[in-house]
């Protein structure tokens, strides 16, 4: 889709949808309930929306045949001793952009122009510019409208499987060449983008490549294509990395034979994994990650041991990697950040959106903000299945794509800081000069609290908060039974409790909109399409004016708030979910702990509030 400055506002139908974040799509179509045309500039450094459906004008037997014509000159470009290969576009000829964004304003791009350095003519300003450029790297993610098997349950040959995968790889190659012209140093492709989904264990077998362990075997598939059988996809990805002179991250299905003496060996004598692969710009297989938290993926096995995979790059240091549903669990995602000190994460995903709490760009951005890292997230693009939402997210800004209307893919390119800067911490709060925050701190000093007595929840000093307390009610949100209170009036303090969690809201509204908002709380085990324990405080726009519409999927809103949202969470793993009208990720002004409560603070919204939530995970209670 070509970017546009106009938003589309078709009539929307709100209905419950199966919560299927990623992994496999249901066999029945899911009709889109919202659409968004992305304004210009959101794509980052540069965005392209080429026509993806390339036609193969000659028969290929298998992908290795397509590689043979390029193999000789690729070998010449990659020294055997690991020397430096020639970049397709000289660095001096690349254009760069300045990216300016504010918490209170929309992202905007301003062309800064090219700089050409004459030999022997370096000046002080040029040296400063080079130093500034050295603080950034250029990344790309591609949201891919994968060409799917018309019958994923059918048993086909390896040749037929390669023909289908080759069509997707043709599109990948186009994106790599486009990215190379913009000086991209790392590109990420989505989960299931090459082979598709909805396979059985047997029907996916022809689509699987053999995968040796990179820790045991050093291998460049492009330069050593005959070393292992059934590695045609790996060979082509390796050659793309060389041709584009960039690190390349992709997802594919892999197989690994096992012996009956192995206690975990499946009955068919092989492991089948949902696998991410990382190639260096020289085409070397750097590492692989096998997905641990499968989401209804009968075709694949869970690895016996969790992979905690990092890889080092010459342009940005250490990256971590995991896949889709992994983002909601401690292993590998949280342990990778806690123990391996990564600042950048590459994240292939096949994520089905579900609002108000688990849209793709919403959780991607929340992860970047919560941990103060960069997240490079690539999703597949199938709007009819509710699958869209990719981005390059830093703690303070995002370059994203979300489109439920257009069938074409989208390449996002952005300049990313090597050392991401996080939000203002609670320790640096400006309570002395900010009246709103001063009021928040004073309220906490006399904070009412919640205690659980048998099955009843008691909150002391409730009258201190609101002499005319609004009624509490229950409504289903994300398949969980939330307790909520309506948010009425132009200003106020509210609280609502469930089990041991109390959520609080201090708010002001410059004008009232004809919309119903509610403050909701949930503290318990989520059990639908996955089992995990969550604590949630959420300020949401309801689907209508009735209480039973609170929790429905909404993408547009007009209500403007200045607010503090906080709760007495029992976990330190809390993700700020924050969306405004038109599926726009928003950045909090401040996050942190204050008097044993975790809070989110925001003023000056750029557009109407859709969701502001603190999403806590208690991994030990899963």
C-alpha positions as CSV (number, residue, x, y, z in Angstrom):
1,X,0.0,0.0,0.0
2,X,1.2,3.5,-0.8
3,X,1.5,5.6,2.3
4,X,-1.2,8.3,2.6
5,X,-1.9,11.2,4.8
6,X,-5.6,10.3,5.0
7,X,-7.0,7.8,7.4
8,X,-9.8,5.5,6.4
9,X,-12.8,5.3,8.8
10,X,-15.1,2.5,7.5
11,X,-17.9,1.2,9.7
12,X,-16.5,-1.2,12.1
13,X,-18.0,-4.3,13.5
14,X,-16.8,-5.4,16.9
15,X,-17.0,-9.0,17.7
16,X,-15.1,-11.6,19.7
17,X,-12.2,-13.3,17.9
18,X,-10.1,-16.3,18.8
19,X,-7.1,-15.2,20.7
20,X,-4.3,-16.5,18.5
21,X,-1.2,-14.4,18.9
22,X,1.0,-16.4,16.7
23,X,2.3,-19.7,15.4
24,X,-0.7,-21.1,13.4
25,X,-3.6,-19.3,11.8
26,X,-7.1,-20.9,12.1
27,X,-8.3,-22.7,9.0
28,X,-11.2,-20.3,8.7
29,X,-10.8,-16.8,7.6
30,X,-11.0,-13.9,10.0
31,X,-12.5,-10.8,8.6
32,X,-10.8,-7.5,9.4
33,X,-12.5,-5.3,11.9
34,X,-10.4,-2.2,11.3
35,X,-8.2,-0.7,8.6
36,X,-5.5,1.9,8.7
37,X,-3.5,3.6,6.0
38,X,-0.2,4.6,7.4
39,X,0.7,8.3,7.1
40,X,3.9,9.2,5.3
41,X,7.0,9.1,7.5
42,X,6.0,6.2,9.7
43,X,8.2,3.8,7.8
44,X,11.4,5.3,9.1
45,X,14.4,6.0,7.0
46,X,12.7,4.7,4.0
47,X,9.8,2.5,3.2
48,X,8.8,0.7,0.1
49,X,5.7,-1.2,-0.9
50,X,6.7,-3.1,-4.1
51,X,4.4,-5.5,-5.9
52,X,5.3,-8.7,-4.2
53,X,3.8,-11.3,-6.4
54,X,6.8,-11.9,-8.7
55,X,6.3,-14.5,-11.4
56,X,8.9,-17.2,-12.0
57,X,9.5,-17.2,-15.8
58,X,11.6,-20.3,-15.8
59,X,11.4,-23.6,-14.0
60,X,13.7,-24.1,-11.1
61,X,14.8,-27.4,-9.9
62,X,15.2,-26.8,-6.8
63,X,16.4,-23.5,-5.4
64,X,20.1,-24.6,-5.8
65,X,19.7,-24.2,-9.6
66,X,18.7,-20.6,-9.1
67,X,21.8,-20.1,-7.0
68,X,24.3,-21.5,-9.4
69,X,24.4,-18.5,-11.8
70,X,25.4,-16.2,-8.9
71,X,27.7,-18.6,-7.0
72,X,31.0,-17.8,-8.8
73,X,30.9,-14.1,-8.4
74,X,29.7,-14.4,-4.8
75,X,32.7,-16.6,-4.0
76,X,34.9,-14.0,-5.5
77,X,33.4,-11.3,-3.3
78,X,33.8,-13.3,-0.1
79,X,37.5,-13.9,0.8
80,X,38.1,-17.4,2.2
81,X,40.0,-15.9,5.1
82,X,37.0,-13.8,6.2
83,X,38.1,-10.5,4.7
84,X,35.9,-7.6,4.1
85,X,33.4,-7.9,1.2
86,X,32.5,-5.1,-1.1
87,X,29.3,-3.3,-0.1
88,X,26.9,-2.8,-3.0
89,X,26.5,0.9,-2.3
90,X,29.4,3.0,-1.0
91,X,28.8,4.5,2.4
92,X,29.6,7.9,1.1
93,X,26.8,7.8,-1.4
94,X,24.0,6.7,1.0
95,X,21.5,9.3,2.0
96,X,20.7,9.7,5.7
97,X,17.8,11.2,7.5
98,X,17.2,12.9,10.8
99,X,14.4,11.3,12.7
100,X,12.6,13.7,15.0
101,X,9.9,12.5,17.3
102,X,8.4,13.7,20.5
103,X,6.2,12.1,23.1
104,X,3.6,14.7,22.3
105,X,3.9,14.8,18.5
106,X,3.7,12.5,15.6
107,X,6.8,11.0,14.1
108,X,8.3,13.1,11.4
109,X,11.2,12.6,9.0
110,X,13.4,15.4,7.8
111,X,15.9,14.9,5.0
112,X,19.3,15.9,6.0
113,X,21.0,15.2,2.7
114,X,24.1,13.4,1.7
115,X,27.6,14.0,2.7
116,X,30.6,13.3,0.5
117,X,34.0,13.2,2.0
118,X,36.9,14.1,-0.3
119,X,40.0,12.1,0.1
120,X,42.4,13.9,2.5
121,X,39.9,16.7,3.1
122,X,38.4,15.7,6.5
123,X,37.3,18.7,8.5
124,X,36.3,19.0,12.2
125,X,32.6,19.1,11.2
126,X,33.0,16.0,9.0
127,X,34.7,14.2,11.9
128,X,31.9,15.1,14.2
129,X,29.4,13.9,11.6
130,X,31.2,10.6,11.2
131,X,31.3,10.2,15.0
132,X,27.5,10.9,15.1
133,X,26.9,8.3,12.4
134,X,29.0,5.8,14.3
135,X,26.4,5.9,17.1
136,X,23.7,4.5,14.9
137,X,23.1,1.5,12.6
138,X,20.6,1.0,9.9
139,X,18.0,-1.8,10.3
140,X,15.1,-3.1,8.2
141,X,12.1,-5.4,8.9
142,X,9.8,-6.7,6.2
143,X,6.1,-7.4,6.8
144,X,5.6,-10.2,4.3
145,X,2.3,-11.3,2.6
146,X,3.5,-14.9,2.3
147,X,2.3,-17.1,-0.6
148,X,0.6,-20.0,1.1
149,X,0.1,-23.6,0.2
150,X,-3.5,-24.0,-1.2
151,X,-3.7,-27.2,0.8
152,X,-1.3,-27.4,3.7
153,X,-2.7,-30.8,4.8
154,X,-1.8,-32.5,1.5
155,X,1.3,-34.6,1.1
156,X,3.6,-33.2,-1.6
157,X,7.1,-33.8,-2.8
158,X,10.2,-31.8,-1.8
159,X,10.3,-30.4,-5.4
160,X,6.8,-29.0,-5.1
161,X,7.6,-27.6,-1.6
162,X,10.7,-25.9,-3.0
163,X,8.7,-24.3,-5.8
164,X,6.3,-22.7,-3.4
165,X,9.0,-21.6,-1.0
166,X,11.0,-20.2,-3.9
167,X,8.2,-17.7,-4.7
168,X,8.5,-16.3,-1.2
169,X,12.3,-16.3,-1.4
170,X,12.1,-14.3,-4.6
171,X,10.2,-11.6,-2.7
172,X,12.8,-11.7,0.1
173,X,15.5,-11.2,-2.4
174,X,13.8,-8.1,-3.8
175,X,13.6,-6.6,-0.3
176,X,17.2,-7.4,0.4
177,X,18.3,-5.6,-2.8
178,X,16.1,-2.6,-1.9
179,X,17.5,-2.5,1.6
180,X,21.1,-2.7,0.4
181,X,20.6,0.4,-1.7
182,X,19.7,2.3,1.6
183,X,22.8,1.0,3.5
184,X,20.9,-1.5,5.7
185,X,23.2,-3.5,7.9
186,X,20.6,-6.0,9.3
187,X,17.3,-7.2,8.0
188,X,14.6,-9.3,9.7
189,X,11.9,-11.4,8.0
190,X,8.8,-12.9,9.8
191,X,7.9,-16.2,11.2
192,X,6.3,-18.7,8.8
193,X,7.1,-16.3,5.9
194,X,8.8,-18.9,3.7
195,X,6.7,-22.0,4.2
196,X,3.3,-20.8,5.7
197,X,1.2,-22.5,8.4
198,X,-1.6,-24.9,9.2
199,X,0.5,-28.0,8.4
200,X,0.5,-31.4,10.2
201,X,3.7,-33.0,11.3
202,X,3.7,-35.2,8.2
203,X,2.6,-32.6,5.6
204,X,5.2,-30.1,6.6
205,X,8.1,-32.5,6.2
206,X,8.9,-31.7,2.5
207,X,9.3,-28.0,3.6
208,X,12.0,-28.7,6.2
209,X,15.7,-28.0,5.7
210,X,18.3,-30.0,7.5
211,X,19.9,-27.9,10.2
212,X,23.4,-28.6,11.5
213,X,24.4,-27.0,14.8
214,X,26.3,-23.8,14.2
215,X,28.1,-24.3,17.5
216,X,29.5,-27.5,16.2
217,X,29.8,-26.9,12.5
218,X,31.1,-23.7,10.8
219,X,29.3,-23.4,7.5
220,X,28.6,-21.0,4.7
221,X,25.7,-22.5,2.8
222,X,26.2,-20.2,-0.2
223,X,29.8,-21.1,-0.7
224,X,29.5,-24.8,0.4
225,X,26.1,-25.8,-1.2
226,X,26.9,-29.5,-1.4
227,X,28.1,-30.0,2.1
228,X,24.6,-31.1,3.4
229,X,21.5,-32.4,1.7
230,X,18.1,-30.7,1.9
231,X,19.5,-27.2,2.6
232,X,18.3,-25.3,-0.5
233,X,16.5,-22.6,1.6
234,X,19.5,-22.0,3.8
235,X,21.7,-21.7,0.7
236,X,19.5,-19.1,-0.8
237,X,19.3,-17.0,2.4
238,X,23.0,-17.2,2.8
239,X,23.5,-15.9,-0.8
240,X,21.1,-13.1,-0.1
241,X,23.1,-12.0,2.9
242,X,26.3,-11.9,0.8
243,X,24.6,-10.0,-2.1
244,X,23.1,-7.5,0.2
245,X,26.2,-7.3,2.4
246,X,24.0,-7.4,5.5
247,X,23.2,-9.6,8.5
248,X,20.0,-11.5,7.6
249,X,17.5,-13.1,10.1
250,X,14.8,-15.4,8.7
251,X,12.5,-18.2,10.0
252,X,12.0,-21.6,8.4
253,X,11.2,-25.2,9.4
254,X,14.1,-27.5,10.1
255,X,14.7,-31.1,10.8
256,X,17.2,-33.0,12.8
257,X,17.4,-36.8,12.8
258,X,17.5,-38.6,16.2
259,X,18.2,-42.1,17.5
260,X,15.7,-44.3,19.3
261,X,18.2,-44.3,22.2
262,X,17.4,-40.6,22.7
263,X,14.5,-40.5,25.3
264,X,13.0,-37.5,23.6
265,X,13.2,-38.7,20.0
266,X,9.8,-38.7,18.3
267,X,8.5,-42.0,16.9
268,X,9.3,-40.9,13.3
269,X,13.0,-40.6,14.2
270,X,13.4,-36.9,13.7
271,X,13.0,-33.6,15.5
272,X,11.1,-30.8,13.6
273,X,11.6,-27.3,14.8
274,X,10.3,-23.8,14.2
275,X,13.7,-22.2,13.6
276,X,15.1,-18.7,13.3
277,X,18.5,-18.4,11.5
278,X,21.1,-15.6,11.5
279,X,23.5,-15.1,8.6
280,X,26.4,-12.7,8.7
281,X,27.0,-10.3,5.8
282,X,29.5,-12.9,4.5
283,X,26.9,-15.6,4.3
284,X,28.1,-17.6,7.3
285,X,25.5,-19.3,9.4
286,X,26.1,-17.5,12.7
287,X,23.5,-19.2,14.8
288,X,20.0,-20.6,15.0
289,X,17.1,-20.3,17.6
290,X,14.5,-23.0,17.9
291,X,11.1,-21.7,19.2
292,X,10.4,-22.9,22.7
293,X,6.8,-21.6,23.4
294,X,4.8,-23.1,20.5
295,X,1.3,-21.9,19.9
296,X,-0.8,-24.8,18.7
297,X,1.9,-25.9,16.3
298,X,1.4,-29.6,15.9
299,X,4.0,-29.8,13.1
300,X,6.9,-28.8,15.4
301,X,8.6,-30.1,18.5
302,X,9.6,-28.2,21.6
303,X,13.4,-28.3,22.0
304,X,14.6,-30.4,25.0
305,X,16.6,-27.4,26.2
306,X,15.7,-23.8,25.9
307,X,17.9,-21.9,23.4
308,X,19.3,-18.6,24.8
309,X,20.8,-17.3,21.6
310,X,22.8,-14.1,21.2
311,X,25.0,-13.0,18.2
312,X,27.5,-10.2,17.9
313,X,27.7,-7.8,15.1
314,X,30.4,-5.3,14.1
315,X,28.0,-2.4,13.8
316,X,25.8,-2.6,17.0
317,X,27.2,-5.2,19.3
318,X,25.1,-8.0,20.8
319,X,21.6,-9.0,19.7
320,X,19.2,-11.5,21.2
321,X,16.6,-13.5,19.3
322,X,13.3,-15.3,20.0
323,X,10.0,-15.9,18.2
324,X,6.4,-14.7,18.5
325,X,4.6,-16.3,21.5
326,X,8.0,-16.4,23.4
327,X,7.6,-12.7,24.2
328,X,5.0,-13.6,26.9
329,X,7.2,-16.0,28.8
330,X,10.2,-15.9,31.0
331,X,12.2,-18.4,28.9
332,X,13.9,-17.4,26.7
333,X,12.9,-13.8,26.4
334,X,13.3,-12.4,30.0
335,X,16.3,-14.6,30.9
336,X,18.0,-13.5,27.7
337,X,17.7,-9.9,28.7
338,X,18.5,-10.4,32.3
339,X,21.5,-12.7,32.0
340,X,23.0,-11.9,28.6
341,X,22.8,-8.1,28.7
342,X,21.5,-7.6,25.1
343,X,20.4,-4.2,24.0
344,X,18.9,-5.3,20.7
345,X,16.3,-8.0,19.9
346,X,15.4,-9.4,16.5
347,X,11.9,-10.8,16.6
348,X,10.3,-12.8,13.8
349,X,6.6,-13.3,14.5
350,X,3.3,-14.4,13.0
351,X,1.0,-12.6,15.3
352,X,-2.8,-12.3,15.2
353,X,-3.9,-9.0,16.7
354,X,-6.4,-8.8,19.6
355,X,-7.3,-5.6,21.2
356,X,-7.3,-3.9,23.6
357,X,-4.3,-5.6,25.1
358,X,-2.4,-7.8,22.7
359,X,-2.1,-6.1,19.3
360,X,1.2,-6.8,17.6
361,X,2.8,-3.4,17.6
362,X,1.4,-2.8,21.1
363,X,3.3,-5.7,22.7
364,X,6.4,-5.1,20.6
365,X,6.6,-1.4,21.8
366,X,5.8,-2.4,25.4
367,X,8.7,-4.8,25.4
368,X,11.1,-2.1,24.1
369,X,9.9,0.4,26.7
370,X,9.9,-2.0,29.6
371,X,13.5,-3.1,29.2
372,X,15.0,0.0,27.5
373,X,16.0,-1.9,24.4
374,X,15.6,-1.9,20.6
375,X,13.1,-4.4,19.1
376,X,13.2,-5.3,15.4
377,X,9.9,-7.0,14.8
378,X,8.8,-8.5,11.5
379,X,5.2,-9.9,11.2
380,X,3.5,-11.7,8.3
381,X,0.9,-9.7,6.5
382,X,-2.5,-11.4,6.1
383,X,-5.2,-8.9,7.0
384,X,-8.0,-11.4,6.5
385,X,-6.5,-13.4,9.3
386,X,-5.9,-10.4,11.5
387,X,-2.2,-10.7,11.0
388,X,-0.3,-7.3,10.6
389,X,1.9,-5.1,12.7
390,X,5.7,-4.8,12.4
391,X,8.1,-2.2,13.6
392,X,11.5,-1.0,14.6
393,X,10.9,0.1,18.2
394,X,13.2,2.0,20.5
395,X,12.2,3.0,24.1
396,X,11.4,6.5,22.9
397,X,10.2,6.1,19.3
398,X,8.8,3.7,16.8
399,X,8.7,3.1,13.1
400,X,5.8,0.8,12.5
401,X,3.4,-0.6,10.0
402,X,-0.2,-1.8,10.7
403,X,-2.7,-2.1,7.8
404,X,-5.8,-4.2,7.9
405,X,-6.9,-3.1,4.4
406,X,-4.1,-3.5,1.8
407,X,-2.9,-6.9,0.8
408,X,0.7,-5.9,0.0
409,X,3.8,-6.1,2.1
410,X,5.9,-3.3,3.5
411,X,9.6,-2.7,4.1
412,X,10.5,-0.5,7.1
413,X,14.0,1.0,7.3
414,X,15.2,3.1,10.2
415,X,18.4,4.4,11.8
416,X,18.7,3.0,15.3
417,X,20.8,4.1,18.2
418,X,23.4,1.5,19.3
419,X,22.9,2.5,22.9
420,X,19.1,3.0,23.4
421,X,18.0,5.7,25.8
422,X,15.1,4.8,28.2
423,X,12.4,6.8,29.8
424,X,12.7,9.1,32.8
425,X,12.9,6.9,35.9
426,X,10.9,7.5,39.1
427,X,14.1,8.6,40.8
428,X,14.2,11.6,38.4
429,X,10.6,12.5,38.8
430,X,9.8,16.2,38.8
431,X,7.2,16.2,41.6
432,X,8.4,19.5,43.0
433,X,7.5,21.4,39.8
434,X,4.8,19.3,38.2
435,X,1.5,19.8,40.1
436,X,0.0,16.6,38.6
437,X,2.8,14.5,39.8
438,X,2.9,16.2,43.2
439,X,-0.8,15.4,43.7
440,X,-0.1,11.8,42.7
441,X,2.7,11.5,45.3
442,X,0.5,13.0,48.0
443,X,-2.3,10.6,47.2
444,X,0.1,7.7,47.6
445,X,1.2,8.9,51.0
446,X,-2.4,8.3,52.2
447,X,-3.0,5.5,49.8
448,X,-6.1,3.3,50.5
449,X,-5.2,-0.4,50.3
450,X,-6.9,-3.6,49.4
451,X,-7.0,-6.7,51.4
452,X,-8.6,-10.0,50.6
453,X,-10.8,-11.6,53.3
454,X,-12.0,-15.0,52.2
455,X,-13.4,-14.2,48.7
456,X,-14.3,-10.5,49.4
457,X,-12.1,-7.5,48.6
458,X,-12.1,-4.6,51.0
459,X,-10.6,-1.2,50.2
460,X,-10.3,1.1,53.2
461,X,-10.9,4.8,53.0
462,X,-12.8,4.5,49.8
463,X,-14.8,7.6,50.6
464,X,-11.6,9.6,50.6
465,X,-11.3,8.9,46.9
466,X,-14.8,9.7,45.7
467,X,-17.8,10.7,47.7
468,X,-20.0,9.5,44.8
469,X,-18.1,6.4,43.8
470,X,-19.2,5.1,40.4
471,X,-20.6,1.6,40.3
472,X,-18.3,-1.4,39.7
473,X,-19.2,-3.9,37.0
474,X,-17.8,-6.9,35.3
475,X,-17.0,-7.4,31.6
476,X,-15.0,-9.8,29.5
477,X,-11.7,-8.5,28.2
478,X,-9.3,-10.8,26.3
479,X,-11.4,-13.8,27.6
480,X,-10.8,-12.8,31.2
481,X,-13.4,-11.5,33.7
482,X,-12.3,-7.9,34.5
483,X,-13.7,-5.8,37.3
484,X,-14.2,-2.2,36.1
485,X,-15.5,1.2,37.0
486,X,-16.7,3.9,34.5
487,X,-14.5,7.0,34.1
488,X,-17.0,9.9,34.2
489,X,-16.4,13.6,34.4
490,X,-13.6,15.9,33.5
491,X,-11.3,15.0,36.4
492,X,-11.2,12.6,39.3
493,X,-9.6,9.8,41.3
494,X,-10.7,6.2,40.8
495,X,-9.7,2.8,42.1
496,X,-10.9,-0.7,41.5
497,X,-9.6,-4.0,43.1
498,X,-9.5,-7.7,42.4
499,X,-7.9,-10.4,44.5
500,X,-4.7,-8.7,45.8
501,X,-4.4,-6.1,43.0
502,X,-5.8,-2.5,43.3
503,X,-5.6,-0.2,40.3
504,X,-5.8,3.6,40.6
505,X,-6.4,6.4,38.2
506,X,-5.8,10.2,38.7
507,X,-7.0,12.0,35.6
508,X,-8.0,15.3,33.9
509,X,-9.8,15.8,30.6
510,X,-9.7,19.1,28.8
511,X,-13.0,18.2,27.1
512,X,-15.5,15.4,27.4
513,X,-16.1,13.1,24.4
514,X,-19.2,11.1,23.7
515,X,-17.4,7.9,24.6
516,X,-17.4,5.6,27.6
517,X,-14.1,4.9,29.2
518,X,-13.5,2.5,32.1
519,X,-10.7,1.5,34.5
520,X,-10.4,-2.2,34.8
521,X,-8.4,-4.7,36.9
522,X,-7.6,-8.4,36.6
523,X,-5.4,-10.5,38.8
524,X,-5.5,-14.2,37.9
525,X,-4.6,-17.1,35.6
526,X,-5.4,-16.6,32.0
527,X,-6.5,-20.0,30.6
528,X,-7.8,-19.5,27.0
529,X,-5.4,-20.4,24.2
530,X,-2.5,-20.5,26.6
531,X,-2.1,-20.6,30.4
532,X,-0.2,-17.8,32.2
533,X,-0.7,-15.6,35.2
534,X,-1.3,-11.9,34.7
535,X,-2.0,-8.7,36.8
536,X,-3.5,-6.0,34.7
537,X,-4.5,-2.4,35.3
538,X,-6.2,-1.0,32.2
539,X,-7.8,2.3,31.1
540,X,-9.8,1.5,27.9
541,X,-12.2,3.0,25.6
542,X,-15.4,0.9,25.5
543,X,-17.0,-0.2,22.2
544,X,-20.2,1.7,23.0
545,X,-22.0,3.3,25.9
546,X,-23.0,0.1,27.6
547,X,-20.9,-1.5,30.3
548,X,-20.9,-4.8,28.4
549,X,-19.0,-3.1,25.6
550,X,-15.9,-2.5,27.7
551,X,-13.2,-4.8,26.5
552,X,-14.3,-4.9,22.9
553,X,-11.8,-4.3,20.0
554,X,-11.6,-0.6,19.3
555,X,-9.1,1.2,17.0
556,X,-10.4,4.8,16.9
557,X,-11.0,7.2,19.8
558,X,-11.3,11.0,20.5
559,X,-11.0,11.1,24.3
560,X,-7.9,13.1,25.5
561,X,-6.5,12.4,29.0
562,X,-3.8,13.6,31.3
563,X,-3.4,10.9,33.8
564,X,-1.4,8.7,36.3
565,X,-2.3,5.0,36.2
566,X,-0.8,2.8,38.9
567,X,-1.2,-0.4,41.0
568,X,0.2,-2.4,43.8
569,X,1.7,-5.1,41.6
570,X,3.3,-8.2,42.9
571,X,5.8,-8.5,40.1
572,X,8.6,-6.4,38.6
573,X,7.9,-7.6,35.1
574,X,5.3,-5.0,33.9
575,X,4.7,-4.0,30.3
576,X,3.2,-0.6,29.4
577,X,0.6,-1.2,26.7
578,X,-0.3,2.2,25.2
579,X,-2.2,2.9,22.0
580,X,-4.0,6.0,20.6
581,X,-6.4,6.4,17.8
582,X,-5.5,4.8,14.5
583,X,-3.3,2.1,16.0
584,X,-0.7,4.5,17.0
585,X,1.9,3.4,19.7
586,X,2.3,6.1,22.3
587,X,5.2,6.6,24.7
588,X,4.6,7.3,28.4
589,X,6.1,10.4,29.9
590,X,7.3,8.4,32.9
591,X,7.3,4.8,34.3
592,X,8.5,3.5,37.6
593,X,8.0,2.5,41.2
594,X,6.7,5.0,43.9
595,X,5.9,3.8,47.4
596,X,5.6,0.1,46.3
597,X,3.3,1.0,43.5
598,X,4.2,0.9,39.8
599,X,2.9,3.8,37.7
600,X,2.5,5.2,34.2
601,X,2.3,8.9,33.7
602,X,1.2,10.7,30.5
603,X,0.1,14.2,29.5
604,X,-0.4,15.8,26.1
605,X,-1.8,12.9,24.0
606,X,-1.4,13.4,20.3
607,X,-4.8,11.7,19.6
608,X,-7.7,9.9,21.3
609,X,-6.8,7.2,23.9
610,X,-7.6,3.6,22.9
611,X,-5.7,1.7,25.6
612,X,-3.4,2.6,28.4
613,X,-2.5,-0.5,30.5
614,X,0.1,-1.9,32.9
615,X,0.4,-5.6,32.0
616,X,2.2,-7.6,34.7
617,X,3.4,-11.1,34.3
618,X,3.9,-13.4,37.3
619,X,5.9,-16.2,35.6
620,X,6.4,-18.2,38.7
621,X,2.6,-18.7,38.9
622,X,2.2,-20.1,35.4
